[in-house]
Amino acid sequence: MTNANLPAARQRAASLLLLPDLLDDFGTNLAAVLDGTGIKADDIRPDTFVPYSAFLSVLDNASRLTGREDFGILLGKCQTLAALGPLGVVLRRASTLGDAIGDFAAFQSRNSTGGAVYLMRSDRDVILGYGVYDHSARVSPQIYDLVLAVGSNLVAELTGGAVKPEEIFVTRSAPVDPTPYHRLGRCPVRFGQIQTGLVLRSASLDLPLPEADPILHDLALTRLLEAAEGHPLSLADHVRHMLRPAMLMGRAGMTTVADRLGLHPRTLRRRLRDEGTTFEVIKDDVRKAAAKDLLRLGDLSIADIAATLDYATASAFVNAFRRWLGTTPGLWRAAVRLNEA
């Protein structure tokens, strides 16, 4: 089985609403940025969705045409909770910061089926991270820069500036000028990591939010879920969204995923088969997306990438990559960098 018949990944267009004004600041034409992406100016509305791969192309075009390597950060810094649509209302009315970012991770798939917001918790810290899992998308630093800036703004807006990141993790290699990243949180930035995200103190999650309102929160959540009924996600969508961060945590087995979905593994397998796919095919696709991501953006060793993707050995990863793309990870990385130089 394959995933050929599954719907293409999509992204809420609200995060592009401020794109025209930002482009104007650099004397760049919106039509030129949208050219070849399949997205029209009329598509950029709060309530519309666009193909995820096209969304990424818009960000890349904007960076190239403005000459700003930090364009994703600049666009992200313009965003407020309003860019999240109904989900932003849910977050604003949550009781604590922990509840808010928990809601963000739990319901962000209503805004995107190409990349996942997730939380990784430890005793001292929690990582508010993001990972692309749409293997058809050509990933560049721009999407991760956008999400980092949005995340920084989100935490600041929710807490009235009371909480700032302890650190920022970035998958990409260090740019020539890392200043825009350091300005995001006024904290240490670590490039070349296995994931991209904000590191927050676990204790900060207990901070009460100034606009908390349990009644309005529950009402907003009900409205969010009701609106989602018109565009229901498939089970395959949920599994794909869950697997990207699960690999980082070593929890990407079918039994574990089924348990998180409240399903018996046999039920999960049957329902995915009814949708024309299998757990193994989905996991393979997510691994492919993450592998291309890590190889293209950073300098992690093949062994480190294999471990990150939950492979038992580096050779198992190399064999899988050769099956996907007909070459080795190292040769693919070299070819991509030569073409993009």
C-alpha angles and dihedrals in degrees: 000000000000138000093239094116097048119107117268116259114264140197132207107252095216092096088065095055093099093043097096093053093047091049089051089058088062096039092248124145118236092215091058091051093049094044112120095006097095090235117120127204089248089059092066100092133126094249101044133091127214131193109281094226090052090049089056091048090055090054092049093048091049092051092048097045095045092043089230115134087188095055093119090056092047092051092045092051089059092058128100132182087277089073089067091062116209090353090064090060090052091053095046092055097045117120099235139011089254091055091048098051089041088058089046092056094041098050105025089102085075086069101037139019095182102065136023132227109209144170125229112191132200132165094269106022144028124206118217097203142172133207133180116230102171101107092194091063122094102226124210131168090267097082092048092046090051092051093046091053093045090049092050091050092046094054092045094047094046094049100034089245094304094121126054130175118268090211140349121228118205127185095205123087115260112281123228089258113032093174096106090058093050090051091057096074106356086237139107115296120207116200127195094041129149090245142023120233152103119279111218130183109256089225090061091065090074092061111122113235117237094227097043116144119163094199094049090043093055091044092051091047091051090051091048092053093044091052090049091057088076090059105030119189118235120238087249089058091053092048093048092049091049097046099060095069093029090067091058089054096045090244101114099115119121094241092053093046092047090051091052089052091049092244136123111246091243090053091050091050093048095047093048089049088053087056091052100256144076136230090248093054092049093048090049091053093048091049090051092052093047093046093053089046095053094042095048099044107035146027101243115146120254089248092054092049091049091053092046090054092050097250117153093224139010090243090057089055093047091051091050092048091050089052091051101044108010095244141069124274092246095051092045091052092049092049093049093050092047091052093047096044 
